Amino acid sequence: MTQESRGISVSIAASIEVAPKQAIESADLPGLFPSGTRVYITDIGTDTLDDLTAAARRVSDLGYKPVPHFASRRLTTAAVLEARVKRATLEAGVTDVLVIGGGLEKPAGDFASTMEVLQTGIFERHGISHMGIAGHPEGSPDFTPQVAVEALRAKQEWAKASGVSLRIVTQFGFDADKFIAWSDGLRAQGIELPVHLGVAGPAKITTLIKYAALCGVGNSIQFLKRNALSLTALATSHSPEAVVGPIETHAARNPSSPIAQIHVFPFGGLKKSSEWLVERGTWDIKTSAYPSALRA
């Protein structure tokens, strides 16, 4: 179902993410996304600096906007961080990054939090003008909701001082109402940042349950299991439309909402996610037209 058939005149934009190996090797990647699409490049700590840089360079060469991940607690020293940022900017033209905590119980080096990484000044010193930070609509086992809000406020103040354009990019989930309420509730907490809501692309229910478990999205696992009541259902594919449709409708009808776009986790494959985004009218590959985000 397209935006037009739902009576919506404003299209919500979409970004997507790839693994470094996919970015370097995938023969499907050329022309798979519209020109200028934000393509996030994941970092789970197993790829070399050369590969991370090569991945960003190929994404850029294909006409997309590379957004490499920086997992704070996986970084060892400021020197290592600076070397990586320097190569990304100089060799791949990176101006946009995603900085997250990283999920480790014990930091691998000098950084225990995203805020400590931001305070080095390294990103803005090397020309990073845009940045995503993590949002947790379902909460996190690592900190309380109040701690999360305080951290977002601190990062917002850092962005004002540094001049970096900051946005919140969330983990994926399947409860549109909860994601909408969380996003709109940020304003009451003094958080004015735009929100890019994470959604899972088309994939089998069993695949999504596996990734939800790996990513620690507990509420999403329960949501999926409640909606997969039989072996037949488990074997079927999940359509993201039930999540994205309400989000898109809400954002279009509520200009004051901070929801700016969606961020797609392509668990069922890059091609499936691209085909779905094209079919619903979010992306136009033929003309390489990329709908502008509702907000930044």
C-alpha positions in Angstrom: 0.0 0.0 0.0 1.5 3.3 -1.0 1.4 6.6 0.8 -1.0 8.0 -1.9 -3.5 5.1 -1.3 -3.5 5.9 2.4 -4.2 9.6 1.6 -0.8 10.8 2.8 1.0 13.4 0.7 4.3 13.6 2.6 6.7 10.7 2.1 8.8 9.7 5.1 12.4 8.9 4.1 14.4 5.7 4.9 18.0 4.8 5.6 19.4 1.3 5.7 22.4 -0.5 7.1 25.0 -2.9 5.7 27.8 -5.0 7.1 31.3 -4.0 6.0 31.8 -7.2 4.0 28.5 -6.6 2.2 29.6 -3.0 1.4 32.9 -4.2 0.0 31.8 -7.3 -1.9 28.1 -7.3 -2.7 27.4 -7.2 -6.5 23.8 -6.1 -5.8 24.8 -2.9 -4.1 25.2 -0.6 -7.2 21.9 1.0 -8.0 20.1 -0.9 -5.2 19.3 2.3 -3.2 18.5 5.9 -4.4 21.5 8.2 -4.7 22.2 10.0 -1.5 20.7 7.4 0.8 22.2 7.2 4.2 23.9 3.8 4.4 25.0 2.9 7.9 28.0 0.6 8.1 27.9 -1.7 11.1 30.8 -2.4 13.4 30.7 -5.5 15.7 34.4 -5.4 16.5 35.5 -8.1 14.1 36.5 -6.0 11.0 39.9 -4.4 10.5 40.4 -0.6 10.0 41.3 -1.3 6.4 38.0 -3.1 5.8 35.9 -0.5 7.6 37.5 2.3 5.6 37.1 0.3 2.3 33.5 -0.3 3.1 32.8 3.4 3.6 34.8 4.3 0.4 32.7 1.9 -1.7 29.4 3.1 -0.3 30.5 6.7 -1.2 31.8 5.7 -4.6 28.4 4.2 -5.4 26.7 7.6 -4.7 25.3 6.8 -1.3 26.1 8.6 2.0 28.3 6.4 4.2 27.5 6.5 8.0 30.0 4.3 9.8 29.2 3.0 13.3 31.5 3.9 16.2 30.9 1.6 19.2 32.3 3.6 22.2 33.0 0.8 24.6 34.8 -1.1 21.8 37.2 1.7 21.2 40.6 1.4 23.0 42.2 4.8 22.9 41.7 8.4 21.6 44.6 7.8 19.2 42.8 4.7 17.7 39.6 6.7 17.4 41.3 9.6 15.7 43.1 7.4 13.2 39.8 5.7 12.3 37.9 9.0 11.9 40.8 10.6 9.9 40.8 7.7 7.4 37.0 7.7 7.1 36.9 11.4 6.3 40.0 11.6 4.1 39.6 8.3 2.2 35.9 8.0 2.0 34.5 11.5 2.4 32.6 10.6 5.5 30.8 13.6 7.2 28.1 11.6 9.1 28.6 8.9 11.7 26.6 6.9 14.3 28.1 6.8 17.8 26.7 4.2 20.1 27.6 2.6 23.5 28.6 -0.7 22.0 27.0 -3.1 24.4 30.0 -4.5 26.2 29.7 -4.9 30.0 33.3 -4.0 30.4 34.9 -1.3 28.2 37.7 -2.6 25.9 39.7 0.6 26.5 39.5 4.2 27.7 35.8 4.9 26.9 33.0 3.8 29.1 30.2 5.8 27.4 29.3 7.6 24.2 29.6 11.0 26.0 33.3 10.4 26.8 33.9 9.7 23.1 32.1 12.9 22.0 34.0 15.0 24.5 37.3 14.2 22.8 36.5 16.7 20.1 37.8 14.3 17.5 34.7 14.1 15.3 34.2 17.9 14.8 38.0 18.4 14.4 37.9 16.1 11.4 34.9 17.6 9.7 32.0 15.4 11.0 29.0 17.6 10.6 26.2 15.1 11.3 25.8 12.4 13.8 23.4 9.8 15.1 23.2 8.6 18.7 21.3 5.7 20.1 17.7 5.7 21.3 15.9 3.0 23.2 12.1 3.1 23.0 11.8 -0.3 24.8 14.4 0.7 27.4 17.7 -1.0 28.0 18.9 -3.5 30.6 22.1 -1.4 31.0 20.4 1.8 32.4 17.2 3.2 33.7 14.9 5.4 31.6 15.8 8.5 33.7 19.5 7.9 33.1 18.8 7.5 29.3 17.0 10.9 29.3 19.8 12.6 31.2 22.3 11.2 28.7 20.3 12.5 25.7 20.1 15.9 27.3 23.9 16.0 27.8 24.4 15.0 24.2 22.0 17.6 23.0 24.0 20.2 24.9 27.2 18.9 23.4 25.7 19.2 19.9 24.7 22.8 20.5 28.2 23.7 21.7 30.0 21.7 18.9 27.8 22.7 16.0 27.3 19.0 15.0 23.7 18.2 13.7 22.5 15.5 16.0 19.7 13.0 15.6 18.5 9.9 17.5 18.5 6.6 15.7 16.6 3.8 17.6 16.9 0.1 17.9 14.3 -1.8 15.9 11.0 -2.9 17.3 7.5 -3.9 16.2 5.1 -1.9 18.4 4.4 1.3 16.4 2.2 2.8 19.2 5.0 2.4 21.7 7.6 3.9 19.4 5.4 6.9 18.6 4.6 7.5 22.2 8.3 7.3 23.2 9.3 9.7 20.4 6.7 12.3 21.1 7.3 12.0 24.8 10.9 13.2 24.4 9.7 16.8 24.0 8.3 16.8 27.5 11.7 15.8 28.7 13.4 18.7 27.0 14.8 16.6 24.1 14.4 18.5 20.8 16.4 16.1 18.5 14.9 14.5 15.4 14.2 10.8 15.7 14.8 8.1 13.1 12.8 5.0 14.2 14.4 1.6 13.6 12.2 -1.0 11.8 13.0 -4.5 10.6 12.8 -5.0 6.9 10.9 -8.0 5.4 12.1 -11.3 6.9 10.9 -14.6 8.3 9.5 -14.4 11.8 12.1 -17.0 13.0 14.9 -14.7 11.6 13.5 -11.7 13.5 13.3 -13.6 16.8 16.9 -14.6 16.4 18.1 -11.1 15.8 15.9 -9.6 18.5 17.5 -12.1 20.9 21.0 -11.1 19.7 20.3 -7.4 20.0 18.7 -7.7 23.4 15.3 -6.4 22.3 13.3 -8.4 24.9 9.9 -6.7 24.4 10.2 -7.3 20.7 10.8 -11.0 21.2 7.6 -11.2 23.2 5.7 -9.2 20.7 6.8 -11.5 17.9 6.0 -14.7 19.8 2.5 -13.4 20.7 1.9 -12.8 17.0 3.4 -16.1 15.9 0.9 -18.5 17.3 1.6 -21.5 15.1 4.4 -23.2 13.2 2.7 -22.0 10.1 3.0 -18.4 11.2 6.6 -18.9 12.3 7.4 -20.0 8.7 5.9 -17.0 7.2 7.5 -13.6 6.5 7.0 -10.5 8.5 5.9 -7.4 6.6 7.1 -4.1 8.1 4.0 -2.2 6.9 2.1 -2.8 10.1 4.9 -0.9 11.9 5.8 1.7 9.3 2.3 2.6 8.2 1.2 4.0 11.6 4.5 5.8 12.1 4.3 7.4 8.7 0.7 8.4 9.2 1.4 9.9 12.6 4.4 11.9 11.4 2.5 13.3 8.4 -0.5 14.3 10.6 1.6 15.8 13.4 4.2 18.2 12.2 5.4 18.8 15.7 6.4 15.2 16.2 10.1 14.6 16.2 9.8 11.6 14.0 11.8 12.4 10.9 12.2 9.1 9.1 12.7 5.3 9.5 16.0 3.4 9.6 15.7 -0.1 8.1 17.5 -3.2 9.5 17.6 -5.5 6.5 17.5 -8.8 8.3 15.8 -10.6 5.4 18.4 -9.3 2.9 19.2 -6.0 1.3 17.3 -6.7 -1.9 14.1 -7.6 -0.1 14.2 -4.4 1.9 15.0 -2.3 -1.1 12.2 -3.9 -3.1 9.7 -3.3 -0.2 10.8 0.4 0.0 10.4 0.9 -3.7 7.0 -0.9 -3.8 5.6 1.2 -1.1 6.8 4.4 -2.7 9.5 5.4 -0.2 12.3 4.9 -2.7 12.4 5.6 -6.4 15.3 3.7 -7.9 14.5 4.4 -11.6 14.9 8.1 -11.3 17.2 7.9 -8.2 14.8 10.3 -6.5 15.1 10.3 -2.8 12.2 11.8 -0.9 13.3 14.4 1.6 12.9 13.5 5.3 10.1 15.2 7.0 12.6 16.8 9.3 16.4 16.6 9.6 
